[in-house]
Amino acid sequence: MAAPVSAIALDALTLQLLEWVAARPRTYDEALEVWRTSCPRLSVWEDAVIGGFVECRGRAVLLSERGRSYLEVVA
C-alpha cells in the first residue's frame, strides 16, 4: 500500500515535474523529451510514473489524483 501523500517527501526535481505537468496540457512525447534521462541516479520521470503522481492517457500526460493531492499539500 502506498504511503499517504502527506508522508512523502519528494525531491525538488519531482516537484518541478508535477508543477510543469499541472501548468498546461502536456503530451507524452513532450514529457519524455524534457524529463527522460539515461542516468539511473536521476530518474525523475520514471519515479513520478511509478509513484503514481502522473498518468498517461493516450498521448496526454496528466497529474493523477495523488499528484494533485501532493501539490495541494506543498502549496
OpenMM code with the backbone's topology and positions (N, CA, C; nanometers):
from openmm import Vec3, app, unit

residues = "MET ALA ALA PRO VAL SER ALA ILE ALA LEU ASP ALA LEU THR LEU GLN LEU LEU GLU TRP VAL ALA ALA ARG PRO ARG THR TYR ASP GLU ALA LEU GLU VAL TRP ARG THR SER CYS PRO ARG LEU SER VAL TRP GLU ASP ALA VAL ILE GLY GLY PHE VAL GLU CYS ARG GLY ARG ALA VAL LEU LEU SER GLU ARG GLY ARG SER TYR LEU GLU VAL VAL ALA".split()
positions = [
    Vec3(0.0845, -0.1188, 0.0000),
    Vec3(0.0000, 0.0000, 0.0000),
    Vec3(0.0885, 0.1245, 0.0000),
    Vec3(0.0527, 0.2220, -0.0790),
    Vec3(0.1304, 0.3445, -0.0914),
    Vec3(0.1168, 0.4296, 0.0342),
    Vec3(0.2241, 0.5008, 0.0640),
    Vec3(0.2222, 0.5917, 0.1786),
    Vec3(0.1297, 0.7084, 0.1496),
    Vec3(0.0679, 0.7658, 0.2538),
    Vec3(-0.0172, 0.8824, 0.2313),
    Vec3(0.0656, 0.9966, 0.1719),
    Vec3(0.0019, 1.0781, 0.0911),
    Vec3(0.0722, 1.1862, 0.0233),
    Vec3(0.1444, 1.2756, 0.1226),
    Vec3(0.0849, 1.3078, 0.2335),
    Vec3(0.1472, 1.3983, 0.3298),
    Vec3(0.2740, 1.3402, 0.3899),
    Vec3(0.2935, 1.2092, 0.3833),
    Vec3(0.4108, 1.1454, 0.4418),
    Vec3(0.5256, 1.1310, 0.3426),
    Vec3(0.5060, 1.1775, 0.2201),
    Vec3(0.6064, 1.1603, 0.1161),
    Vec3(0.6827, 1.2903, 0.0964),
    Vec3(0.8133, 1.2802, 0.1012),
    Vec3(0.8971, 1.3966, 0.0754),
    Vec3(0.9612, 1.3789, -0.0613),
    Vec3(0.9046, 1.4418, -0.1617),
    Vec3(0.9595, 1.4318, -0.2960),
    Vec3(1.0732, 1.5313, -0.3113),
    Vec3(1.1692, 1.4954, -0.3957),
    Vec3(1.2789, 1.5883, -0.4172),
    Vec3(1.2332, 1.7064, -0.5027),
    Vec3(1.3173, 1.8067, -0.5116),
    Vec3(1.2823, 1.9309, -0.5801),
    Vec3(1.2529, 1.9090, -0.7282),
    Vec3(1.3276, 1.8210, -0.7947),
    Vec3(1.3030, 1.7973, -0.9365),
    Vec3(1.1680, 1.7314, -0.9610),
    Vec3(1.1298, 1.6393, -0.8754),
    Vec3(0.9992, 1.5752, -0.8905),
    Vec3(0.8885, 1.6776, -0.8694),
    Vec3(0.9049, 1.7645, -0.7730),
    Vec3(0.8079, 1.8719, -0.7511),
    Vec3(0.7993, 1.9613, -0.8741),
    Vec3(0.9135, 1.9941, -0.9351),
    Vec3(0.9124, 2.0743, -1.0569),
    Vec3(0.8381, 2.0031, -1.1696),
    Vec3(0.8577, 1.8721, -1.1810),
    Vec3(0.7861, 1.7950, -1.2831),
    Vec3(0.6364, 1.8038, -1.2614),
    Vec3(0.5912, 1.7856, -1.1378),
    Vec3(0.4475, 1.7912, -1.1103),
    Vec3(0.3915, 1.9295, -1.1414),
    Vec3(0.4638, 2.0330, -1.1049),
    Vec3(0.4187, 2.1687, -1.1350),
    Vec3(0.4170, 2.1934, -1.2855),
    Vec3(0.5146, 2.1389, -1.3569),
    Vec3(0.5227, 2.1527, -1.5026),
    Vec3(0.4033, 2.0855, -1.5691),
    Vec3(0.3686, 1.9650, -1.5246),
    Vec3(0.2529, 1.8939, -1.5802),
    Vec3(0.1248, 1.9694, -1.5483),
    Vec3(0.1144, 2.0242, -1.4276),
    Vec3(-0.0073, 2.0934, -1.3854),
    Vec3(-0.0276, 2.2262, -1.4584),
    Vec3(0.0784, 2.2865, -1.5100),
    Vec3(0.0708, 2.4205, -1.5681),
    Vec3(-0.0144, 2.4271, -1.6947),
    Vec3(-0.0093, 2.3218, -1.7771),
    Vec3(-0.0884, 2.3202, -1.9008),
    Vec3(-0.0872, 2.1785, -1.9564),
    Vec3(-0.1744, 2.1493, -2.0516),
    Vec3(-0.1749, 2.0147, -2.1099),
    Vec3(-0.0388, 1.9806, -2.1712),
    Vec3(0.0068, 1.8581, -2.1446),
    Vec3(0.1353, 1.8104, -2.1968),
    Vec3(0.1133, 1.6808, -2.2725),
    Vec3(0.1972, 1.6578, -2.3722),
    Vec3(0.1907, 1.5305, -2.4434),
    Vec3(0.2979, 1.4376, -2.3882),
    Vec3(0.2779, 1.3094, -2.4137),
    Vec3(0.3755, 1.2094, -2.3712),
    Vec3(0.5110, 1.2381, -2.4361),
    Vec3(0.5115, 1.2679, -2.5648),
    Vec3(0.6371, 1.2964, -2.6339),
    Vec3(0.7083, 1.4172, -2.5742),
    Vec3(0.6328, 1.5210, -2.5438),
    Vec3(0.6902, 1.6412, -2.4825),
    Vec3(0.7495, 1.6083, -2.3453),
    Vec3(0.6765, 1.5321, -2.2669),
    Vec3(0.7248, 1.4961, -2.1329),
    Vec3(0.8533, 1.4145, -2.1400),
    Vec3(0.8586, 1.3180, -2.2302),
    Vec3(0.9804, 1.2384, -2.2407),
    Vec3(1.0974, 1.3207, -2.2920),
    Vec3(1.0708, 1.4113, -2.3828),
    Vec3(1.1782, 1.4958, -2.4344),
    Vec3(1.2390, 1.5815, -2.3239),
    Vec3(1.1538, 1.6341, -2.2382),
    Vec3(1.2001, 1.7255, -2.1336),
    Vec3(1.2518, 1.6506, -2.0103),
    Vec3(1.1890, 1.5396, -1.9711),
    Vec3(1.2165, 1.4791, -1.8413),
    Vec3(1.2864, 1.3437, -1.8430),
    Vec3(1.2976, 1.2784, -1.9553),
    Vec3(1.3618, 1.1468, -1.9569),
    Vec3(1.5130, 1.1628, -1.9445),
    Vec3(1.5754, 1.0669, -1.8787),
    Vec3(1.7207, 1.0670, -1.8643),
    Vec3(1.7716, 0.9240, -1.8682),
    Vec3(1.8942, 0.9077, -1.9047),
    Vec3(1.9546, 0.7746, -1.9032),
    Vec3(2.0376, 0.7537, -1.7767),
    Vec3(2.0421, 0.8535, -1.6912),
    Vec3(2.1181, 0.8438, -1.5665),
    Vec3(2.0330, 0.7761, -1.4597),
    Vec3(2.0771, 0.6615, -1.4075),
    Vec3(1.9960, 0.5915, -1.3070),
    Vec3(1.9816, 0.6683, -1.1759),
    Vec3(2.0649, 0.7648, -1.1524),
    Vec3(2.0543, 0.8441, -1.0292),
    Vec3(1.9592, 0.9616, -1.0434),
    Vec3(1.9108, 0.9866, -1.1634),
    Vec3(1.8227, 1.0991, -1.1891),
    Vec3(1.7030, 1.0509, -1.2694),
    Vec3(1.6144, 0.9799, -1.2045),
    Vec3(1.5009, 0.9175, -1.2731),
    Vec3(1.3697, 0.9880, -1.2397),
    Vec3(1.3670, 1.1172, -1.2594),
    Vec3(1.2518, 1.1987, -1.2206),
    Vec3(1.1233, 1.1492, -1.2868),
    Vec3(1.1246, 1.1355, -1.4184),
    Vec3(1.0054, 1.0920, -1.4907),
    Vec3(0.9614, 0.9542, -1.4432),
    Vec3(1.0542, 0.8600, -1.4401),
    Vec3(1.0212, 0.7233, -1.4013),
    Vec3(0.9673, 0.7171, -1.2583),
    Vec3(1.0298, 0.7915, -1.1676),
    Vec3(0.9843, 0.7931, -1.0279),
    Vec3(0.8423, 0.8480, -1.0158),
    Vec3(0.8121, 0.9525, -1.0914),
    Vec3(0.6777, 1.0122, -1.0855),
    Vec3(0.5721, 0.9158, -1.1391),
    Vec3(0.6056, 0.8431, -1.2453),
    Vec3(0.5108, 0.7461, -1.3016),
    Vec3(0.4928, 0.6290, -1.2059),
    Vec3(0.6026, 0.5709, -1.1598),
    Vec3(0.5971, 0.4562, -1.0684),
    Vec3(0.5269, 0.4943, -0.9384),
    Vec3(0.5510, 0.6166, -0.8897),
    Vec3(0.4894, 0.6631, -0.7658),
    Vec3(0.3424, 0.6979, -0.7797),
    Vec3(0.2916, 0.6972, -0.9037),
    Vec3(0.1507, 0.7269, -0.9249),
    Vec3(0.1167, 0.8746, -0.9201),
    Vec3(0.2146, 0.9622, -0.9422),
    Vec3(0.1911, 1.1059, -0.9382),
    Vec3(0.1467, 1.1617, -1.0726),
    Vec3(0.1847, 1.0949, -1.1808),
    Vec3(0.1390, 1.1330, -1.3142),
    Vec3(0.0846, 1.0086, -1.3828),
    Vec3(-0.0010, 1.0308, -1.4810),
    Vec3(-0.0552, 0.9185, -1.5577),
    Vec3(-0.0643, 0.9582, -1.7036),
    Vec3(-0.0545, 0.8592, -1.7868),
    Vec3(-0.0644, 0.8804, -1.9315),
    Vec3(-0.1994, 0.8285, -1.9779),
    Vec3(-0.2702, 0.9135, -2.0492),
    Vec3(-0.3986, 0.8753, -2.1093),
    Vec3(-0.3873, 0.9019, -2.2577),
    Vec3(-0.3690, 0.7947, -2.3326),
    Vec3(-0.3405, 0.8112, -2.4744),
    Vec3(-0.2060, 0.8786, -2.4880),
    Vec3(-0.2023, 0.9919, -2.5568),
    Vec3(-0.0775, 1.0681, -2.5723),
    Vec3(-0.0686, 1.1829, -2.4721),
    Vec3(-0.1671, 1.1961, -2.3833),
    Vec3(-0.1679, 1.3047, -2.2853),
    Vec3(-0.1048, 1.2602, -2.1544),
    Vec3(-0.0330, 1.3520, -2.0921),
    Vec3(0.0238, 1.3297, -1.9592),
    Vec3(-0.0508, 1.4205, -1.8635),
    Vec3(-0.1029, 1.3622, -1.7564),
    Vec3(-0.1842, 1.4359, -1.6599),
    Vec3(-0.1371, 1.4065, -1.5185),
    Vec3(-0.1645, 1.4985, -1.4293),
    Vec3(-0.1437, 1.4691, -1.2878),
    Vec3(-0.2496, 1.3688, -1.2445),
    Vec3(-0.2091, 1.2727, -1.1672),
    Vec3(-0.3058, 1.1808, -1.1089),
    Vec3(-0.3682, 1.2481, -0.9867),
    Vec3(-0.4650, 1.1839, -0.9288),
    Vec3(-0.5233, 1.2354, -0.8043),
    Vec3(-0.4154, 1.2493, -0.6976),
    Vec3(-0.3267, 1.1524, -0.6926),
    Vec3(-0.2154, 1.1555, -0.5964),
    Vec3(-0.1245, 1.2760, -0.6225),
    Vec3(-0.0952, 1.3039, -0.7488),
    Vec3(-0.0122, 1.4194, -0.7838),
    Vec3(-0.0782, 1.5512, -0.7464),
    Vec3(-0.2080, 1.5628, -0.7752),
    Vec3(-0.2813, 1.6848, -0.7372),
    Vec3(-0.2833, 1.7025, -0.5854),
    Vec3(-0.3051, 1.5929, -0.5148),
    Vec3(-0.3067, 1.5996, -0.3677),
    Vec3(-0.1714, 1.6428, -0.3129),
    Vec3(-0.0656, 1.5925, -0.3729),
    Vec3(0.0684, 1.6309, -0.3260),
    Vec3(0.0915, 1.7807, -0.3470),
    Vec3(0.0550, 1.8309, -0.4629),
    Vec3(0.0738, 1.9735, -0.4882),
    Vec3(-0.0086, 2.0592, -0.3911),
    Vec3(-0.1272, 2.0139, -0.3560),
    Vec3(-0.2089, 2.0881, -0.2592),
    Vec3(-0.1413, 2.0913, -0.1225),
    Vec3(-0.0765, 1.9821, -0.0835),
    Vec3(-0.0106, 1.9746, 0.0468),
    Vec3(0.1097, 2.0673, 0.0528),
    Vec3(0.1895, 2.0735, -0.0553),
    Vec3(0.3116, 2.1521, -0.0520),
    Vec3(0.2883, 2.2981, -0.0884),
    Vec3(0.1719, 2.3300, -0.1433),
    Vec3(0.1455, 2.4692, -0.1849),
    Vec3(0.1179, 2.5600, -0.0679),
] * unit.nanometer
topology = app.Topology()
chain = topology.addChain("A")
for resn in residues:
    res = topology.addResidue(resn, chain)
    for name in ("N", "CA", "C"):
        topology.addAtom(name, app.Element.getBySymbol(name[0]), res)
